[in-house]
């Protein structure tokens, strides 16, 4: 956390949300300015630019997307980080938020610790950017006086590279489970696709889903649900790391496993190992319609990458196989096979 208190602008048309966020952040020593109006927020930010902006999407007269667009079109506010805090969890809203320049997206109802950690992360990044900028300016002046300043510039560039790598890792890592997120998944898929298309080698994708996870959350609470997501991610990662490929949190309770260099029999064995590991952990799930323990369903698909196809083709195949596994009663796997037309083979 930066040494001096940060100024944070809160924008939400619900007074209860404003009060909750303000109280939470003021305890941490931050200076808070709040408003329910997008127009007022733009005026505040022009007169006294904050260090960070927390912004709702659904607001009257001027939506959060419109407010964010105005912030990013002004030279005064363009570099101020914007975090959306909203009840809208559709993927298209998240994509639009990041396209408009937001640096983070938090779903309501939020966890207080999560909000504090994400705010701390962004404020720390901004403080480091200011420190690096100040140091760079000082070095530009010093280099005119003595040649040794070149060494400091090299060191500064190394720091900037490290920060860029750290930011990229943050952007491609799931906050809760600490495995790759959807963005990291898509990057790995594209990289593997390009490599394997040169060698005409197959690329495999497993999509797996926690069975009746909504019912688990409803019965045991979201904190318990988060603990299950962390545990399942660790189990999958522990099995997949033997193949040096990637496991990612593809969606809410859905995980993706990208694998190459092995055959289908080995992948089926991997699936069974994951299922057995989850079974032995024996996580009680009284609200499940398939078992009294937590279970997973799997969809497996493969494709030989080529210029005529895209990674989305493989994702669609695995998704269809996962859908079939659920239709077969869950707690099982299904393999997508191409026989004349697209057909799902159940297993």
Residue, then its C-alpha position, 0 to 999 in steps of 0.5 A: x500500500x502506498x505510504x500516503x493516503x490515496x484519494x478514491x472516487x466512488x460512483x454508484x446510484x445506490x446509497x447503501x453501496x456507496x456507504x458500505x464501500x466508503x466505510x470499508x475504504x476509509x478504515x484503510x485510511x483513504x480519502x473518499x469522495x462519493x457521488x450517485x451521478x455520473x455527471x458530478x463524477x466527471x466534474x469532481x475528477x476534473x477539479x481534483x483527479x483521484x488516484x483510483x475510481x470505483x464505478x457502477x455500470x447501471x446508473x440513471x441518465x449516464x451509465x458507467x460505460x459512458x462515464x468511463x469513456x469520458x474519463x478515458x477521453x480526457x487528458x486529465x483523467x485518462x491515466x486514472x485506473x477505473x475498477x467496475x463494481x457491478x452486479x452485471x456478470x455477463x461476459x459481454x459486459x466484462x469485455x466492454x469494460x476492459x475495451x473502454x480502459x477499465x483495469x479490473x471488474x468486480x462482481x456484486x455482491x463482493x467480498x470485502x477482502x477481495x475489494x481491499x486487495x484489488x484496490x491495494x494492488x492497483x494503488x501500489x501499481x500506480x505508486x510504482x509507476x509514479x516512482x519509476x516515472x520520477x526516477x526516469x526523469x531524474x536519470x534523464x537529467x543526470x545522464x547529461x552530467x555523467x556517463x555512469x547514469x547509463x547504468x541506472x537507466x539500464x536498471x530502470x528498464x529492467x524494472x519496467x520489464x519486470x513490472x510489465x511481466x508482473x502486470x501480465x501475470x496478474x492479468x492472466x491469473x484467476x484471483x481466487x484459484x491462482x491458476x490461469x484465467x480465461x485470458x490466460x487460457x485463450x493465450x495458451x490455446x492460440x500459442x499451442x494452435x500456432x505451434x502444432x499447426x506447423x507439425x500437424x500434431x493433435x491438440x486436446x482440450x478437456x472442459x470439466x464442470x463441478x456438478x450442481x455447484x449452484x446448489x452447493x453454494x446455496x446449501x453451504x454458502x459462497x465462502x464454502x463454494x470458493x474453498x471448493x473451487x480452490x481445492x478442485x483447481x489444486x487437484x487438477x493442477x497437481x495432475x496436469x503439471x506432469x504434462x507441463x501444459x495448462x489448466x485454467x478457470x474457464x468460467x465460474x465453476x468450469x475448468x479447462x485443460x489444454x494438452x498436447x504431446x500425449x495420446x487419448x488413452x493417457x488423457x482418459x487416464x488423466x481424467x480418471x485420476x482427477x475424478x478419483x482424487x476428488x472422490x477420495x477427498x470426500x467433499x460432502x455435497x448433500x444437494x447433489x442429485x448424482x452423489x453425496x460427494x462432490x463430483x465433476x463432469x468432463x468433456x474431451x475433444x481434439x483437433x489437428x490445428x490448421x489454417x482452415x479452423x480456429x481454437x474456437x472450433x476445439x472449444x465448441x467440440x469440448x463444450x458439446x462433449x461436456x454437455x453430453x456428459x451432463x445429459x448422461x447423468x454427470x459424474x462422467x466424461x464424454x468424448x467428441x468424435x467426428x463420424x460423418x457429421x459431428x457426433x458425441x460418443x458417451x463414456 
